Amino acid sequence: MTFYNTNKEAGATLRSSRRKAAKQENLVRDWFQANQIAATPSDVWRRVFDCKVPLTSVRRCMSDLTKQEVLRKTDLTAKGVYGKPEHFWVYAEQQDLFA
């Protein structure tokens, strides 16, 4: 879990933000593991969080999980919610399916 403390939070606020980031990361990891499908950050935002967290938080989770080798970013893209291409990610164990 990574919470990037760019706002210099401290105390209870920082602890709360770290817990939220960890929970989000766990939800994303569990969703990819359970579903074994390729998904963009926008897909995960809609399906896992019902658009109730910032899309940037979902992107952070997916990037951090990629660094941890839990997820893998593919070369495939689709148009995202803002009209720009987004890459698909897969659960790392699916690498052979989307290499």
N, CA, C and O atoms as a DFTB+ gen file, in Angstrom:
396 C
 N C O
     1  1       0.848      -1.178       0.000
     2  2       0.000       0.000       0.000
     3  2       0.881       1.225       0.000
     4  3       1.857       1.319       0.744
     5  1       0.511       2.165      -0.857
     6  2       1.231       3.422      -0.893
     7  2       0.235       4.569      -0.856
     8  3      -0.699       4.628      -1.656
     9  1       0.449       5.470       0.076
    10  2      -0.290       6.722       0.104
    11  2       0.747       7.815      -0.078
    12  3       1.669       7.946       0.726
    13  1       0.596       8.594      -1.128
    14  2       1.549       9.658      -1.414
    15  2       1.106      10.909      -0.674
    16  3       0.163      11.579      -1.096
    17  1       1.762      11.223       0.401
    18  2       1.359      12.286       1.318
    19  2       1.811      13.657       0.804
    20  3       2.622      14.333       1.437
    21  1       1.276      14.051      -0.346
    22  2       1.673      15.327      -0.961
    23  2       1.104      16.537      -0.228
    24  3       1.611      17.647      -0.393
    25  1       0.078      16.348       0.565
    26  2      -0.532      17.457       1.305
    27  2      -0.001      17.585       2.726
    28  3      -0.502      18.383       3.519
    29  1       1.019      16.792       3.036
    30  2       1.664      16.847       4.359
    31  2       0.679      16.581       5.492
    32  3       0.675      17.281       6.504
    33  1      -0.154      15.559       5.309
    34  2      -1.086      15.186       6.373
    35  2      -0.315      14.619       7.555
    36  3       0.820      14.163       7.414
    37  1      -0.944      14.654       8.712
    38  2      -0.307      14.128       9.922
    39  2      -1.374      13.521      10.822
    40  3      -2.571      13.727      10.624
    41  1      -0.915      12.775      11.808
    42  2      -1.804      12.252      12.841
    43  2      -2.919      11.382      12.313
    44  3      -2.711      10.545      11.435
    45  1      -4.110      11.588      12.859
    46  2      -5.277      10.768      12.525
    47  2      -5.661      10.897      11.052
    48  3      -6.100       9.922      10.441
    49  1      -5.502      12.076      10.482
    50  2      -5.838      12.280       9.070
    51  2      -4.938      11.432       8.179
    52  3      -5.406      10.805       7.228
    53  1      -3.661      11.415       8.487
    54  2      -2.713      10.604       7.712
    55  2      -3.026       9.117       7.866
    56  3      -3.015       8.377       6.883
    57  1      -3.299       8.682       9.074
    58  2      -3.630       7.270       9.299
    59  2      -4.889       6.877       8.518
    60  3      -4.946       5.798       7.928
    61  1      -5.884       7.749       8.519
    62  2      -7.114       7.480       7.784
    63  2      -6.850       7.386       6.277
    64  3      -7.369       6.493       5.607
    65  1      -6.061       8.289       5.764
    66  2      -5.746       8.278       4.334
    67  2      -4.978       7.026       3.954
    68  3      -5.214       6.456       2.889
    69  1      -4.068       6.594       4.802
    70  2      -3.318       5.366       4.533
    71  2      -4.234       4.147       4.550
    72  3      -4.084       3.248       3.721
    73  1      -5.182       4.108       5.487
    74  2      -6.141       2.994       5.540
    75  2      -7.000       2.955       4.273
    76  3      -7.232       1.885       3.711
    77  1      -7.470       4.122       3.827
    78  2      -8.290       4.182       2.609
    79  2      -7.501       3.691       1.408
    80  3      -8.019       2.920       0.600
    81  1      -6.247       4.130       1.279
    82  2      -5.412       3.710       0.156
    83  2      -5.194       2.198       0.186
    84  3      -5.244       1.543      -0.854
    85  1      -4.955       1.647       1.367
    86  2      -4.750       0.200       1.500
    87  2      -6.020      -0.556       1.132
    88  3      -5.959      -1.576       0.446
    89  1      -7.168      -0.063       1.583
    90  2      -8.437      -0.722       1.266
    91  2      -8.698      -0.688      -0.238
    92  3      -9.122      -1.688      -0.818
    93  1      -8.448       0.451      -0.865
    94  2      -8.641       0.564      -2.313
    95  2      -7.742      -0.418      -3.056
    96  3      -8.182      -1.099      -3.982
    97  1      -6.489      -0.484      -2.645
    98  2      -5.540      -1.388      -3.293
    99  2      -5.984      -2.840      -3.140
   100  3      -5.912      -3.613      -4.094
   101  1      -6.440      -3.211      -1.958
   102  2      -6.925      -4.573      -1.725
   103  2      -8.130      -4.888      -2.595
   104  3      -8.226      -5.983      -3.149
   105  1      -9.045      -3.942      -2.720
   106  2     -10.235      -4.149      -3.553
   107  2      -9.859      -4.359      -5.012
   108  3     -10.412      -5.235      -5.677
   109  1      -8.924      -3.562      -5.512
   110  2      -8.502      -3.695      -6.909
   111  2      -7.809      -5.038      -7.127
   112  3      -8.114      -5.746      -8.087
   113  1      -6.882      -5.390      -6.244
   114  2      -6.181      -6.671      -6.366
   115  2      -7.172      -7.834      -6.322
   116  3      -7.114      -8.735      -7.158
   117  1      -8.067      -7.811      -5.359
   118  2      -9.043      -8.895      -5.215
   119  2      -9.958      -8.996      -6.429
   120  3     -10.309     -10.097      -6.854
   121  1     -10.344      -7.849      -6.988
   122  2     -11.227      -7.853      -8.147
   123  2     -10.524      -8.490      -9.351
   124  3     -11.101      -9.340     -10.030
   125  1      -9.282      -8.079      -9.611
   126  2      -8.550      -8.663     -10.733
   127  2      -8.332     -10.154     -10.525
   128  3      -8.461     -10.937     -11.466
   129  1      -8.007     -10.549      -9.314
   130  2      -7.767     -11.964      -9.026
   131  2      -9.044     -12.780      -9.230
   132  3      -8.998     -13.876      -9.789
   133  1     -10.164     -12.259      -8.786
   134  2     -11.433     -12.987      -8.886
   135  2     -11.969     -13.048     -10.311
   136  3     -12.564     -14.049     -10.709
   137  1     -11.760     -11.983     -11.077
   138  2     -12.378     -11.904     -12.398
   139  2     -11.491     -12.372     -13.537
   140  3     -11.999     -12.812     -14.568
   141  1     -10.173     -12.289     -13.377
   142  2      -9.243     -12.770     -14.400
   143  2      -9.586     -12.235     -15.794
   144  3      -9.596     -12.990     -16.766
   145  1      -9.867     -10.935     -15.886
   146  2     -10.129     -10.291     -17.169
   147  2      -9.236      -9.058     -17.292
   148  3      -8.714      -8.552     -16.298
   149  1      -9.072      -8.591     -18.507
   150  2      -8.338      -7.355     -18.745
   151  2      -9.289      -6.183     -18.510
   152  3     -10.460      -6.246     -18.884
   153  1      -8.784      -5.114     -17.890
   154  2      -9.620      -3.949     -17.602
   155  2      -8.772      -2.686     -17.596
   156  3      -7.594      -2.708     -17.239
   157  1      -9.396      -1.589     -17.999
   158  2      -8.752      -0.278     -17.950
   159  2      -9.018       0.343     -16.577
   160  3      -9.875      -0.142     -15.839
   161  1      -8.298       1.404     -16.228
   162  2      -8.614       2.094     -14.968
   163  2     -10.074       2.564     -14.910
   164  3     -10.705       2.491     -13.856
   165  1     -10.605       3.040     -16.032
   166  2     -12.014       3.465     -16.042
   167  2     -12.956       2.298     -15.768
   168  3     -13.956       2.458     -15.068
   169  1     -12.641       1.127     -16.317
   170  2     -13.451      -0.073     -16.049
   171  2     -13.464      -0.385     -14.556
   172  3     -14.516      -0.626     -13.965
   173  1     -12.281      -0.375     -13.964
   174  2     -12.156      -0.687     -12.535
   175  2     -12.883       0.364     -11.707
   176  3     -13.560       0.029     -10.735
   177  1     -12.751       1.616     -12.078
   178  2     -13.420       2.726     -11.392
   179  2     -14.928       2.509     -11.346
   180  3     -15.563       2.703     -10.310
   181  1     -15.499       2.101     -12.495
   182  2     -16.946       1.863     -12.560
   183  2     -17.346       0.576     -11.840
   184  3     -18.285       0.576     -11.044
   185  1     -16.644      -0.509     -12.114
   186  2     -17.055      -1.830     -11.623
   187  2     -16.761      -2.055     -10.140
   188  3     -17.560      -2.667      -9.431
   189  1     -15.630      -1.568      -9.680
   190  2     -15.228      -1.822      -8.294
   191  2     -15.713      -0.722      -7.358
   192  3     -16.144      -0.995      -6.237
   193  1     -15.639       0.512      -7.819
   194  2     -15.915       1.647      -6.932
   195  2     -17.185       2.417      -7.277
   196  3     -17.506       3.407      -6.619
   197  1     -17.914       1.971      -8.307
   198  2     -19.159       2.637      -8.708
   199  2     -18.941       4.148      -8.859
   200  3     -19.829       4.942      -8.550
   201  1     -17.763       4.533      -9.333
   202  2     -17.388       5.937      -9.583
   203  2     -17.408       6.800      -8.315
   204  3     -17.539       8.020      -8.405
   205  1     -17.281       6.182      -7.143
   206  2     -17.399       6.914      -5.875
   207  2     -16.067       7.297      -5.248
   208  3     -16.038       7.882      -4.165
   209  1     -14.969       6.976      -5.915
   210  2     -13.648       7.433      -5.482
   211  2     -13.036       8.160      -6.677
   212  3     -13.474       7.952      -7.808
   213  1     -12.043       8.998      -6.452
   214  2     -11.415       9.663      -7.598
   215  2     -10.765       8.649      -8.547
   216  3     -10.139       7.685      -8.106
   217  1     -10.922       8.878      -9.842
   218  2     -10.289       8.018     -10.831
   219  2      -8.774       8.009     -10.639
   220  3      -8.122       7.000     -10.907
   221  1      -8.223       9.106     -10.186
   222  2      -6.778       9.151      -9.934
   223  2      -6.364       8.158      -8.849
   224  3      -5.250       7.636      -8.887
   225  1      -7.238       7.892      -7.891
   226  2      -6.944       6.896      -6.851
   227  2      -6.875       5.498      -7.449
   228  3      -6.037       4.688      -7.055
   229  1      -7.754       5.221      -8.398
   230  2      -7.740       3.923      -9.066
   231  2      -6.453       3.779      -9.875
   232  3      -5.817       2.725      -9.855
   233  1      -6.075       4.830     -10.581
   234  2      -4.831       4.800     -11.356
   235  2      -3.627       4.574     -10.431
   236  3      -2.717       3.814     -10.762
   237  1      -3.631       5.238      -9.276
   238  2      -2.546       5.056      -8.309
   239  2      -2.478       3.605      -7.857
   240  3      -1.403       3.006      -7.834
   241  1      -3.627       3.042      -7.498
   242  2      -3.670       1.634      -7.072
   243  2      -3.096       0.724      -8.143
   244  3      -2.271      -0.143      -7.854
   245  1      -3.527       0.918      -9.364
   246  2      -3.108       0.030     -10.442
   247  2      -1.612       0.195     -10.738
   248  3      -0.922      -0.786     -11.015
   249  1      -1.122       1.414     -10.680
   250  2       0.313       1.643     -10.883
   251  2       1.128       0.999      -9.767
   252  3       2.147       0.357     -10.023
   253  1       0.675       1.174      -8.533
   254  2       1.394       0.580      -7.401
   255  2       1.357      -0.947      -7.462
   256  3       2.360      -1.603      -7.179
   257  1       0.217      -1.510      -7.827
   258  2       0.119      -2.968      -7.941
   259  2       0.978      -3.492      -9.099
   260  3       1.456      -4.626      -9.058
   261  1       1.168      -2.674     -10.116
   262  2       2.058      -3.051     -11.213
   263  2       3.508      -3.074     -10.723
   264  3       4.264      -3.986     -11.058
   265  1       3.888      -2.081      -9.939
   266  2       5.246      -2.052      -9.368
   267  2       5.490      -3.256      -8.459
   268  3       6.613      -3.750      -8.356
   269  1       4.432      -3.717      -7.807
   270  2       4.533      -4.887      -6.918
   271  2       4.421      -6.202      -7.696
   272  3       4.495      -7.284      -7.114
   273  1       4.243      -6.099      -9.011
   274  2       4.096      -7.243      -9.908
   275  2       2.849      -8.072      -9.630
   276  3       2.821      -9.275      -9.894
   277  1       1.822      -7.425      -9.099
   278  2       0.524      -8.066      -8.899
   279  2      -0.305      -7.921     -10.172
   280  3      -1.025      -8.841     -10.559
   281  1      -0.199      -6.767     -10.816
   282  2      -0.863      -6.501     -12.091
   283  2       0.192      -6.296     -13.164
   284  3       1.361      -6.040     -12.874
   285  1      -0.250      -6.415     -14.412
   286  2       0.629      -6.131     -15.536
   287  2      -0.109      -5.283     -16.555
   288  3      -1.234      -5.601     -16.941
   289  1       0.518      -4.216     -16.985
   290  2      -0.028      -3.323     -18.003
   291  2       0.209      -3.952     -19.371
   292  3       1.324      -4.377     -19.673
   293  1      -0.831      -4.014     -20.201
   294  2      -0.704      -4.587     -21.542
   295  2      -0.500      -3.470     -22.559
   296  3      -0.552      -2.287     -22.223
   297  1      -0.271      -3.865     -23.795
   298  2      -0.146      -2.896     -24.887
   299  2      -1.498      -2.536     -25.487
   300  3      -1.585      -1.611     -26.294
   301  1      -2.545      -3.245     -25.109
   302  2      -3.890      -2.987     -25.628
   303  2      -4.475      -1.739     -24.986
   304  3      -4.279      -1.493     -23.796
   305  1      -5.200      -0.946     -25.786
   306  2      -5.825       0.265     -25.255
   307  2      -7.283       0.357     -25.691
   308  3      -7.714      -0.304     -26.635
   309  1      -8.022       1.187     -24.983
   310  2      -9.402       1.519     -25.320
   311  2      -9.631       2.972     -24.915
   312  3      -8.894       3.523     -24.098
   313  1     -10.645       3.576     -25.485
   314  2     -10.982       4.954     -25.159
   315  2     -11.522       5.024     -23.731
   316  3     -12.453       4.300     -23.375
   317  1     -10.934       5.896     -22.923
   318  2     -11.343       6.043     -21.528
   319  2     -12.462       7.049     -21.353
   320  3     -12.989       7.576     -22.332
   321  1     -12.824       7.317     -20.118
   322  2     -13.950       8.203     -19.820
   323  2     -13.705       9.643     -20.269
   324  3     -14.660      10.394     -20.468
   325  1     -12.454      10.035     -20.431
   326  2     -12.148      11.392     -20.880
   327  2     -11.778      11.430     -22.354
   328  3     -11.230      12.423     -22.832
   329  1     -12.077      10.343     -23.084
   330  2     -11.845      10.303     -24.515
   331  2     -10.416       9.994     -24.931
   332  3     -10.121       9.971     -26.126
   333  1      -9.546       9.763     -24.005
   334  2      -8.145       9.450     -24.294
   335  2      -7.929       7.946     -24.155
   336  3      -8.639       7.281     -23.400
   337  1      -6.946       7.408     -24.884
   338  2      -6.680       5.963     -24.774
   339  2      -6.179       5.583     -23.383
   340  3      -5.370       6.289     -22.780
   341  1      -6.674       4.469     -22.897
   342  2      -6.227       3.897     -21.628
   343  2      -5.751       2.479     -21.898
   344  3      -6.341       1.760     -22.703
   345  1      -4.697       2.087     -21.229
   346  2      -4.195       0.719     -21.353
   347  2      -5.053      -0.231     -20.527
   348  3      -5.671       0.151     -19.534
   349  1      -5.068      -1.469     -20.970
   350  2      -5.677      -2.539     -20.197
   351  2      -4.631      -3.133     -19.271
   352  3      -3.454      -3.215     -19.623
   353  1      -5.057      -3.544     -18.097
   354  2      -4.219      -4.251     -17.130
   355  2      -4.808      -5.633     -16.930
   356  3      -6.001      -5.852     -17.139
   357  1      -3.962      -6.559     -16.523
   358  2      -4.397      -7.914     -16.191
   359  2      -3.747      -8.328     -14.886
   360  3      -2.731      -7.767     -14.475
   361  1      -4.338      -9.304     -14.251
   362  2      -3.722      -9.919     -13.083
   363  2      -2.423     -10.558     -13.557
   364  3      -2.412     -11.190     -14.614
   365  1      -1.351     -10.420     -12.828
   366  2      -0.018     -10.832     -13.292
   367  2       0.047     -12.267     -13.757
   368  3       0.805     -12.577     -14.676
   369  1      -0.718     -13.145     -13.157
   370  2      -0.683     -14.550     -13.546
   371  2      -1.280     -14.791     -14.924
   372  3      -1.166     -15.894     -15.458
   373  1      -1.918     -13.777     -15.513
   374  2      -2.505     -13.880     -16.836
   375  2      -1.519     -13.455     -17.927
   376  3      -1.909     -13.372     -19.091
   377  1      -0.289     -13.192     -17.597
   378  2       0.674     -12.649     -18.565
   379  2       0.676     -13.388     -19.890
   380  3       0.715     -12.753     -20.944
   381  1       0.637     -14.702     -19.868
   382  2       0.706     -15.468     -21.108
   383  2      -0.483     -15.207     -22.022
   384  3      -0.359     -15.325     -23.241
   385  1      -1.625     -14.857     -21.459
   386  2      -2.822     -14.622     -22.254
   387  2      -2.783     -13.292     -22.997
   388  3      -3.403     -13.153     -24.052
   389  1      -2.056     -12.307     -22.453
   390  2      -2.093     -10.964     -23.028
   391  2      -0.704     -10.436     -23.362
   392  3      -0.528      -9.220     -23.447
   393  1       0.267     -11.284     -23.552
   394  2       1.644     -10.839     -23.858
   395  2       1.733     -10.289     -25.268
   396  3       2.806      -9.869     -25.701
